[in-house]
């Protein structure tokens, strides 16, 4: 028997991590969840761990036809009702020294983290407007605090900040809340795969790139791997998503971190302190000064 449904929600990037955790938690709370995946095995995994309230939908957010097809599936399932929530969670990381990141890789970073989010939002907005629902964008602390060797990711998250803030104002006349969730490091469900990916990227650097950046980049990657292993659980971000959906008056943005005080201090230094003081803190962590 289906639980009494609280409303329908679409969440992208639900195969692993935050997306999967949020989809399953929303399902348990009685929402009708449409969870986007790209592989059949991920769809089956979600179905085996959820109720009949959760429907996997196949959607590559870089492909317009797949977004429209997924929207058609959702529309037909809603029986003339709207969406109470859209969670833009899908994303990826392109890392490396900016001098040696190919333009194709840089474009792909923006294709997923920016243009794909906008395309999904545009397609599902009529259903959000119909139910006076909420749009929740999963950004990153990297959208406020840029860092070396993840400049592509940070640039895409800075762009998401701008898109989010403008959209929040544009949709105010319809009472549609647009909320940004900005987590720090999140523990991966498969840390060994993440570590393998970073080490593969390092190994594939050109000799010139390794000669100029190798030691500092390797140190930074090791720090990322450590953060990935010790980061907050995906369920912590999922909790924030649910709060943003359910509280009467949500915040416009939620910063999340295992060490909230350190994060707030870093944000204050970046916002009010001299740029060179912030730079010095980062350079010291890379053992440059």
Order of alpha helices (4+ residues) and beta strands (2+ residues): beta-alpha-beta-alpha-beta-alpha-beta-alpha-alpha-beta-alpha-beta-alpha-alpha-alpha-beta-alpha-alpha
